[in-house]
Each structure stands twice: as C-alpha cells, then as structure tokens.
Amino acid sequence: MITDLGVCGDGESITSNASVILNREQCLELDRRAIQDFGVPGVVLMENAGANMARLLLSLGINGEVAIICGKGNNGGDGFVIARHLDNAGVPIRVLLFADPLRIQGDAAIMLRILERSRVTVESWPNLDRLSGVDWIVDAVLGTGLSQPVRPPYDTVIAAINASRAKVFAVDVPSGLDVDTGLPFGICVRADATASVAASKVGFAAAKNCTGRIHIIDMGVPRAAFVGL
C-alpha cells in the first residue's frame, strides 16, 4: 500500500502507520523488530518495499528511460528490486552501481544476483554521463543510516543527480539528507518524489526542498511492531 502525504507531509492517512514519524534510531529499531521479534525475513521486507516503489513510480508516469543509481547497502538492494519490477513492466532501464559488486552483502546481494540472472545489465562504476537523456533517476545510493558527511565518490554522484534534467525519485530518503535534522550532510539529492519506507521521517518537515512529494511505502512490517517506538 502507498500513502501520499504531499510535499508537507499533511495528506490523508489511509494506513495505520501513515501518521507515524521516525528518527534514525527508530528506523533501525523498526527493522530489528520486524526481522528478529516478528520473524519477517529482511529479504521479504526489501522485496515488498522495492515492488511497491516500482508501482508508485509507474503511477507517476514514465516517458523514457529510467536510471536506477545504487549504492552498496540496503538502499541499493531496494534499487535492484525496483529495477527488476520496472524491467518486468517493459520500462527501459539503466542500472548504475557505484560499488564493487563483490562487496555487496546480505539481502542486497541476493537482489543483485536475482537481477543479474534476470539478464538485466548492471553497470559497475559507470561514467556519470550515463545519467543523460533519462526521464527519471531513481536515487538508491545512501539511506537513513548515514550519520556523517557524504564522502567521495558519492558527493560527486549526488552533484551529478542534482545537475541532471531528469525527474528524481528518492528511495526512502534523498541521499545525503540527515533524517533527524533535515539538513544535508554536506550535499544531498534534491528529489521530486520521496518514497519513505514504512513511515515518514523526522527531518522531512525541514527538508521540503529536498524531498519533493512524500509517499509512504508499505514493506509489510506488522502493525504491532510500531507500538512503543
């Protein structure tokens, strides 16, 4: 399920957790509860999130190629899922991985293997001119766990995203944004739409120029996992 909260996060609530707002620590705790306390495999959460993000992007309208820019963490894993579902829908895509594929671990590695076996080309360390001429850029580079200034090469990647004429779709959080304060860690992506996983984030209220329109994406976390956060 997808909830549209608008630019300011004040849209109608249509899911039980649509009004929940989380900080960085609470995001980590919610993941831990879902996986450890409720037994939902992390790879299932990632598949749910990525599939729903792909559906959202399709609903926003795609008129050309989509570049999915992935980092090495779980945000990158979400990006791999989005890429697969867009490919299944017949959307022309470019999957651009700014990481060593051999160093990707956990659930993200599983999603990368599935994507590669699906005969989707994944370009590792591509030239940033690969961002030219696309309709949408999916920002799946850095996530909520970021707590320090953006380092090379990701600062250059973010700058290239912002310089592009394409529309930008941020996975969970615009890369480089502090989800607690809404301030950039030196530099952050300026998105047209942000697909915030499970709930909105504390910092979004102060980062309207970076988040664009906020949509809450369900990843299948049990409702009870939100109690007491």
C-alpha positions in Angstrom: 0.0 0.0 0.0 1.1 3.5 -0.8 0.1 6.7 1.1 0.6 10.1 -0.4 1.5 12.7 2.2 2.1 15.6 -0.2 5.0 17.9 0.0 4.5 18.9 3.6 3.5 15.5 4.9 0.0 16.6 5.7 -2.0 14.3 3.4 -4.9 12.0 4.3 -3.8 9.0 6.4 -5.0 5.7 4.8 -2.8 3.2 6.7 -2.5 2.6 10.4 1.1 3.9 10.4 0.8 6.8 7.9 0.9 9.4 10.7 4.0 7.8 12.4 7.2 9.9 12.1 10.5 8.2 12.8 14.1 9.3 13.6 17.2 7.4 12.6 17.3 5.2 15.7 13.7 4.3 15.4 14.1 3.3 11.8 16.8 0.8 12.8 14.7 -0.4 15.7 11.7 -1.0 13.5 13.8 -3.1 11.1 15.2 -5.1 14.1 11.7 -5.7 15.5 10.3 -6.8 12.1 13.1 -9.3 11.5 14.1 -10.5 14.9 10.9 -10.2 17.0 8.3 -10.9 14.3 10.3 -13.2 12.1 9.8 -11.3 8.8 12.9 -12.1 6.7 14.8 -9.0 5.6 14.7 -10.1 2.0 10.9 -10.1 2.2 10.8 -6.6 3.5 13.2 -5.5 0.7 11.1 -7.2 -2.0 7.9 -5.6 -0.6 9.4 -2.1 -0.4 11.0 -2.3 -3.9 8.0 -3.7 -5.6 5.7 -1.0 -4.1 8.2 1.7 -5.1 8.2 0.5 -8.6 4.4 0.6 -8.7 4.5 4.1 -7.3 7.0 5.2 -10.0 4.8 3.7 -12.7 1.8 5.5 -11.4 3.7 8.8 -11.5 4.3 8.4 -15.2 7.4 7.3 -17.1 8.2 8.7 -20.5 11.5 7.3 -21.4 14.4 5.5 -19.8 14.9 5.2 -16.0 18.4 5.3 -14.5 18.5 3.4 -11.1 21.6 4.5 -9.2 22.5 2.0 -6.5 24.9 2.1 -3.6 26.2 -0.9 -1.7 23.7 -1.0 1.2 20.1 -1.8 1.6 19.0 1.2 -0.4 20.9 -0.2 -3.3 19.1 -3.5 -2.7 15.8 -1.7 -2.9 17.1 -0.2 -6.2 17.8 -3.7 -7.6 14.2 -4.7 -6.8 12.8 -1.6 -8.4 14.9 -2.2 -11.5 13.6 -5.8 -11.8 9.9 -4.8 -11.5 10.3 -1.9 -14.0 12.0 -4.3 -16.4 9.1 -6.7 -15.9 6.8 -3.9 -16.8 8.7 -3.2 -20.0 10.3 0.0 -18.9 13.8 0.7 -20.4 16.2 1.0 -17.6 19.9 1.6 -16.8 21.2 0.1 -13.6 24.2 2.1 -12.4 26.1 0.6 -9.4 28.5 2.8 -7.6 30.1 0.0 -5.6 32.1 -3.2 -6.1 29.5 -5.9 -6.8 31.7 -8.5 -5.0 31.5 -6.5 -1.7 27.7 -6.2 -1.6 26.4 -8.4 1.2 23.2 -9.7 2.7 19.8 -9.1 1.3 21.1 -6.6 -1.2 23.5 -9.3 -2.6 20.5 -11.6 -3.1 18.6 -9.0 -5.0 21.6 -8.2 -7.2 22.0 -11.9 -8.1 18.4 -12.2 -9.0 18.6 -9.1 -11.2 21.7 -10.3 -13.0 20.1 -13.7 -13.5 17.1 -11.9 -15.0 19.5 -10.8 -17.8 19.4 -7.1 -16.7 22.8 -5.4 -17.2 24.3 -3.8 -14.1 27.0 -1.3 -14.9 29.6 -1.0 -12.1 31.3 2.4 -11.6 29.8 3.8 -14.8 30.6 7.3 -16.2 28.2 9.8 -14.9 27.3 10.8 -18.4 25.1 7.7 -18.3 22.6 9.9 -16.4 22.0 12.0 -19.5 18.8 11.6 -21.6 16.7 9.7 -19.0 13.2 10.6 -17.8 13.7 9.6 -14.2 16.6 8.9 -11.9 16.0 6.6 -9.0 18.2 7.6 -6.1 19.0 4.4 -4.3 22.5 5.4 -3.1 22.5 6.3 0.6 19.9 5.7 3.3 18.7 6.6 6.7 21.8 5.1 8.4 24.0 7.9 7.1 25.3 10.0 10.1 28.4 11.8 8.7 29.4 14.0 5.7 29.0 12.4 2.3 32.3 11.1 1.1 33.7 10.6 -2.4 32.6 9.3 -4.8 29.1 9.7 -3.6 29.3 13.5 -3.3 30.1 13.6 -7.0 27.3 11.2 -7.8 24.8 13.4 -5.8 26.0 16.5 -7.6 25.5 14.8 -10.9 22.0 13.8 -10.0 21.2 17.4 -9.0 22.6 18.7 -12.2 20.5 16.4 -14.4 17.4 17.5 -16.1 15.6 14.2 -15.2 13.0 13.9 -12.5 14.4 12.3 -9.3 12.7 9.6 -7.2 14.4 9.1 -3.8 14.3 5.6 -2.2 13.3 6.1 1.5 15.3 9.3 1.9 17.2 11.6 -0.5 20.8 10.5 -0.4 22.9 12.7 1.9 19.9 14.0 4.0 20.1 13.8 7.8 16.7 12.2 8.6 16.9 13.6 12.2 17.5 17.3 11.4 16.5 17.6 7.7 19.9 19.2 6.9 22.3 17.8 4.3 25.5 16.1 5.3 27.4 18.5 3.1 25.3 17.7 0.0 22.1 15.9 -0.6 19.9 14.9 -3.5 17.0 17.2 -4.4 14.2 14.9 -5.3 10.8 15.4 -7.0 9.3 12.5 -5.0 10.5 10.6 -2.0 9.2 7.0 -1.3 9.6 6.9 2.5 9.6 3.3 3.7 7.1 2.3 6.5 6.7 5.9 7.9 7.7 9.5 7.4 11.0 10.8 8.9 11.5 13.5 11.5 13.8 15.6 9.3 11.4 15.7 6.3 9.5 18.7 7.7 12.6 20.9 7.4 13.7 19.4 4.0 10.8 20.1 1.7 13.1 21.4 -1.0 14.9 18.1 -0.9 12.1 15.5 -0.5 9.6 16.8 -3.0 6.3 15.0 -2.6 6.4 12.4 0.1 4.8 8.9 -0.3 4.7 6.3 2.4 5.6 2.8 1.2 4.4 -0.3 3.0 7.0 -3.0 3.3 4.9 -5.5 5.3 6.1 -4.6 8.8 3.4 -5.9 11.3 1.4 -3.1 12.8 2.3 -4.3 16.3 5.9 -3.6 15.6 5.2 0.2 15.7 3.9 0.1 19.2 6.1 1.9 21.7 8.6 3.3 19.1 
